[in-house]
Amino acid sequence: MSHSLFLLLLSFLFLPLQGARILFLLPVPLKSHYSQIELLIDTLAIRGHQVTLYSPFEAKSNLTNLHHVYVDMEESKRAIESMNHFEMLDNGLLGDTSFLSCLQFQFSMYQISLGMSKEILNKPAIRSLLASDARFDLIIAEFFFGQEPLAVFGHKFQAPMISHFSHSAPGHVFQFSGTPNLYSYMPDIHMAFPKKMSFMQRLQNTMFGAFNHMALTWWVYPAQDQLMREFAGTLTPPLPYIKTLLVNISATLVYSDPMIEYPRPQTANLVQVGGMHLKTGQLPKDLADLMSSSVSPRGVILVSFGSMVSPSKMSSSLRDSLVRAFASTELTVLWRWEGKTIENLPANIHLRKWVPQQDVLGECALRRKTC
């Protein structure tokens, strides 16, 4: 082999590489939503991409190519924190899978999302982004979680968009991804019906899907489109209708797992990423000691209602019933609890403001305990 040919082949090993400029728009003040995608943000930055993050949550990593822009969402945060899920459960707004209850809950969520969109678009940080001459190669946001107007940035920066959805996909996500969504045998996630529905369940599922589609088409999307146009003003090229922008989203990352989902047809641009945020960690010493065989020989019960539900808002009767039930067992109870401590707590119940759930469950699996 000649020296010139050898040098030519060798030069292909040193091709220049350039990271992408990725914009994350995650202004909603829901910690559980942010934590699901936080690892992806850090990983992209670690791999050399230039990442810009708009969020009310501070980035934990100190990577030089991860630029965080704080978005103050105190109004939405207070509204979310004021929700009492236990009262909603008592009033039938949650837990009731009937057609009217599900529709009422869905409409209340649409009202909240419109208010949240208005707050987001009025934030100085978001307005400054619209006025900037920045350039991005990719935009990632929760477009289908009441933040549809953020799709305007895909149009402004002429960049492909990826949507992140924090739980199993509802009907409108299937619609925009081109995935079949047949009400006759595909239960909507809000209805909690089994995969083999009865005739009445199919009828309710169809009615819910039809009414929900009409509400989105004639109320939600026109209102979101108006908010988007008031925010964006005049853009070049002209801004299309909001549904056109949403249809052009390149892919949607859905936080679900095919192992626990009903079988259904699915297009390639709807990607299930359940468990994407999981990473191994080490239990804090106090929890490790609590879960040790000497302290908890019979096993551990982990009680957590998620980060959105504050257990301190439950009624005293429900709280006392749970305490009595936990006290009657020989198991150690680890309970994620916020607010004032519970008086006269039995010795086997331990309250913690925050619990590293994955690490606790991993410890239970490792030691073959009840958890």
C-alpha positions in Angstrom: 0.0 0.0 0.0 1.4 3.4 -1.0 2.1 6.0 1.7 -0.5 8.4 0.1 -3.3 5.8 0.2 -2.4 4.9 3.8 -2.5 8.6 4.8 -5.9 9.0 3.0 -7.4 6.1 4.9 -6.0 7.3 8.1 -7.5 10.8 7.7 -11.0 9.2 7.8 -10.4 8.4 11.5 -10.0 12.0 12.4 -13.2 13.5 10.9 -14.4 16.5 12.9 -17.4 15.9 15.1 -19.9 18.6 16.2 -22.5 18.3 18.9 -26.1 19.3 18.3 -27.7 22.4 19.9 -30.7 21.0 21.8 -33.4 23.1 23.5 -35.4 21.7 26.3 -38.6 23.6 27.2 -39.9 22.2 30.5 -41.6 25.0 32.3 -44.3 23.1 34.2 -43.5 22.9 37.9 -44.1 19.2 38.3 -41.1 17.5 39.8 -42.2 14.0 38.7 -42.4 15.1 35.1 -39.0 16.8 35.2 -37.3 13.9 37.0 -38.3 11.5 34.2 -36.3 13.4 31.6 -33.5 14.8 33.8 -31.2 11.9 33.1 -31.6 12.4 29.3 -30.7 16.1 29.7 -27.5 15.3 31.6 -26.6 12.4 29.3 -26.9 14.5 26.1 -24.7 17.2 27.7 -22.1 14.6 28.8 -21.9 13.3 25.3 -20.9 16.7 24.0 -24.2 18.3 22.9 -24.9 22.0 23.7 -28.0 21.8 25.9 -30.2 24.7 26.8 -32.8 24.1 29.5 -35.8 26.3 30.4 -37.2 25.0 33.6 -38.3 26.1 37.2 -36.0 23.3 38.5 -32.3 23.9 38.8 -30.0 21.5 36.9 -28.1 19.3 39.4 -25.0 18.8 37.2 -22.4 21.6 36.7 -21.6 20.7 33.0 -20.2 23.7 31.1 -22.3 22.9 28.0 -25.6 22.7 30.0 -27.1 26.2 30.2 -30.1 26.5 32.5 -32.6 29.4 32.2 -34.8 29.7 35.3 -38.6 30.0 34.5 -40.5 31.3 37.5 -43.8 29.4 37.6 -45.0 30.2 41.1 -48.6 30.8 40.1 -49.0 27.4 38.6 -47.0 25.8 41.4 -49.4 27.3 44.0 -52.4 26.1 42.0 -51.0 22.6 41.8 -50.1 22.5 45.5 -53.6 23.7 46.4 -55.2 20.6 44.8 -56.5 18.1 47.3 -56.6 14.8 45.6 -58.3 13.1 48.5 -61.3 15.6 48.3 -61.4 15.0 44.6 -61.6 11.2 45.3 -64.4 11.7 47.8 -66.3 14.0 45.4 -66.0 11.4 42.6 -63.8 13.5 40.4 -61.1 10.9 40.8 -61.5 7.2 40.9 -64.9 7.2 39.2 -64.4 5.7 35.7 -67.9 6.5 34.5 -68.3 8.5 31.3 -69.5 11.8 33.0 -66.9 11.8 35.8 -64.0 11.2 33.4 -65.3 13.9 31.0 -65.7 16.3 33.9 -62.2 15.6 35.1 -60.8 16.0 31.6 -62.5 19.3 31.0 -61.2 20.6 34.4 -57.7 19.6 33.2 -58.1 21.5 30.0 -59.1 24.7 31.9 -56.0 24.3 34.0 -53.8 23.8 30.9 -55.1 26.9 29.2 -54.3 29.0 32.3 -50.9 27.3 32.5 -50.1 28.0 28.9 -51.0 31.7 29.3 -48.7 32.0 32.3 -45.8 30.2 30.5 -46.1 32.5 27.4 -46.1 35.6 29.6 -42.9 34.8 31.4 -39.9 37.1 30.5 -37.6 34.2 30.0 -39.9 32.7 27.3 -40.5 36.0 25.7 -36.8 36.7 25.5 -36.3 33.3 23.8 -38.8 34.3 21.1 -37.0 37.5 20.5 -33.5 35.9 20.4 -31.6 35.0 17.3 -30.4 31.7 18.8 -30.3 28.6 16.6 -31.2 25.1 17.6 -31.0 21.7 15.9 -33.7 20.0 18.1 -36.4 21.1 20.5 -37.8 18.8 23.2 -40.9 19.7 25.2 -44.1 18.4 26.8 -46.2 19.7 23.9 -49.2 17.5 24.6 -49.4 18.3 28.3 -51.2 21.7 28.1 -48.2 23.3 26.4 -49.2 23.1 22.8 -48.3 26.8 22.1 -44.6 26.0 22.7 -44.7 24.4 19.2 -44.2 27.9 17.9 -40.5 27.6 18.7 -40.2 24.7 16.3 -41.5 27.1 13.6 -39.4 30.0 14.7 -36.1 28.1 14.8 -37.0 25.8 11.9 -36.0 22.8 14.1 -37.5 19.4 14.5 -39.5 18.8 17.6 -39.7 15.8 20.0 -42.5 15.6 22.5 -42.1 14.1 25.9 -45.2 12.7 27.6 -45.0 11.7 31.3 -47.4 8.7 31.3 -49.3 6.4 29.0 -50.5 8.1 25.8 -54.1 9.4 25.7 -56.2 9.6 22.5 -55.0 12.9 21.2 -51.3 11.8 21.3 -52.2 8.8 19.2 -54.0 11.1 16.8 -51.0 13.4 16.2 -48.6 10.5 15.9 -50.7 8.8 13.3 -51.3 5.8 15.5 -54.7 4.1 15.2 -57.0 4.8 18.1 -60.2 2.8 17.7 -62.7 3.3 20.5 -64.4 0.0 19.9 -61.6 -2.1 21.3 -58.9 0.3 22.6 -59.6 1.6 26.1 -58.8 5.2 26.8 -56.4 5.5 29.7 -58.8 7.8 31.6 -61.6 5.2 31.6 -59.6 2.4 33.2 -61.5 -0.3 31.3 -60.1 -3.8 30.7 -58.8 -4.8 27.3 -61.9 -7.0 26.8 -64.6 -4.4 27.3 -68.3 -5.1 27.6 -70.8 -3.5 25.3 -71.6 -0.7 27.8 -67.9 -0.1 28.4 -67.3 0.1 24.6 -70.2 2.6 24.4 -68.8 4.8 27.2 -65.3 4.6 25.8 -66.6 5.7 22.3 -68.7 8.5 23.8 -65.7 9.8 25.9 -63.4 9.7 22.9 -65.9 11.5 20.7 -66.7 14.2 23.2 -63.0 14.6 24.1 -62.1 15.0 20.4 -64.9 17.6 19.9 -63.7 19.6 23.0 -60.1 19.6 21.7 -61.1 20.5 18.1 -63.7 23.3 18.9 -62.4 24.6 22.2 -58.9 23.7 23.4 -56.9 24.0 20.1 -58.6 27.3 19.0 -57.9 28.8 22.4 -54.3 27.5 22.4 -53.8 28.8 18.8 -55.1 32.3 19.9 -52.7 32.3 22.8 -49.8 31.3 20.5 -50.5 34.0 18.0 -50.9 36.7 20.6 -47.5 35.6 22.0 -45.7 35.2 18.7 -46.9 38.2 16.7 -45.8 38.2 13.1 -43.3 35.6 12.1 -41.7 34.7 8.8 -42.7 32.4 7.3 -46.3 32.8 8.4 -47.4 30.8 11.5 -49.7 27.8 10.6 -52.6 26.6 12.7 -51.4 25.0 15.9 -52.6 21.5 14.9 -50.4 21.7 11.8 -47.4 22.3 14.1 -48.3 19.4 16.3 -48.8 17.0 13.4 -45.2 17.9 12.3 -43.7 16.7 15.6 -41.1 14.2 14.7 -41.4 11.8 17.6 -43.1 11.4 21.0 -41.4 9.8 24.0 -44.2 8.1 26.0 -43.4 7.1 29.6 -45.0 3.7 29.4 -43.8 0.1 29.1 -45.1 -2.4 26.5 -44.8 -5.2 29.2 -47.7 -3.6 31.2 -49.6 -1.9 28.4 -52.5 -3.5 26.4 -51.4 -4.7 23.0 -52.2 -2.2 20.2 -50.8 -1.1 16.9 -48.3 1.7 17.2 -46.3 3.8 14.8 -42.5 4.1 14.9 -42.6 7.8 16.0 -44.4 6.9 19.3 -41.5 5.5 21.4 -42.2 3.9 24.8 -39.4 4.9 27.2 -40.8 3.8 30.6 -37.9 3.5 33.1 -35.6 5.8 31.2 -34.9 7.9 34.3 -33.9 5.0 36.5 -30.4 4.7 37.8 -28.8 2.9 40.6 -27.9 4.7 43.8 -27.0 4.0 47.4 -29.5 4.2 50.2 -28.8 6.9 52.9 -27.4 5.3 56.0 -30.5 5.9 58.1 -32.7 4.1 55.6 -30.1 1.3 55.1 -30.0 0.8 58.9 -33.9 0.9 59.1 -34.2 -1.7 56.4 -31.5 -4.0 57.8 -32.5 -7.5 58.8 -32.0 -6.8 62.5 -34.3 -3.8 62.6 -36.9 -5.0 60.0 -36.7 -8.8 60.1 -40.2 -9.4 58.7 -40.0 -6.9 55.9 -40.8 -3.3 54.9 -43.9 -1.7 53.5 -43.3 1.4 51.4 -46.2 3.9 51.3 -46.0 6.7 48.7 -48.7 8.5 46.8 -46.3 10.2 44.4 -44.9 13.7 44.4 -48.1 15.4 43.3 -50.3 14.1 46.1 -49.7 15.5 49.6 -50.6 12.8 52.1 -51.0 15.4 54.9 -54.2 16.6 53.1 -56.1 13.4 53.7 -58.9 13.5 56.2 -58.1 12.6 59.8 -60.4 9.6 59.6 -58.6 8.2 56.6 -55.2 8.9 58.2 -56.1 7.2 61.5 -57.5 4.2 59.6 -54.2 3.8 57.8 -52.2 4.2 61.0 -54.3 1.5 62.7 -53.9 -0.8 59.7 -50.1 -0.3 59.6 -49.8 -0.7 63.4 -51.6 -4.1 63.2 -48.8 -5.6 61.1 -45.4 -6.8 62.2 -43.7 -5.1 59.2 -41.8 -1.8 59.3 -43.7 0.9 57.4 -41.8 3.6 55.6 -44.2 6.4 54.7 -43.5 9.4 52.6 -45.2 12.1 54.5 -45.2 15.9 54.2 -46.5 18.4 56.7 -47.0 18.1 60.5 -45.9 14.9 62.1 -48.5 12.4 63.3 -48.9 12.2 67.0 -48.7 9.0 69.0 -47.2 7.2 66.0 -46.7 3.4 66.5 -43.1 2.3 66.7 -43.1 0.4 63.4 -44.2 3.5 61.3 -41.4 5.8 60.1 -42.2 9.1 58.3 -39.9 10.6 55.7 -40.4 13.8 53.7 -38.7 12.2 50.7 -37.9 8.6 49.9 -35.5 7.4 47.1 -38.1 4.9 45.9 -36.0 3.0 43.3 -33.2 2.5 45.8 -35.6 1.3 48.5 -37.3 -1.2 46.1 -33.9 -2.3 44.9 -32.8 -3.0 48.5 -36.0 -5.0 49.1 -35.4 -7.1 46.0 -31.8 -7.6 47.0 -32.7 -8.9 50.4 -36.0 -10.6 49.3 -38.2 -8.6 51.6 -41.8 -7.6 51.3 -41.9 -4.1 50.0 
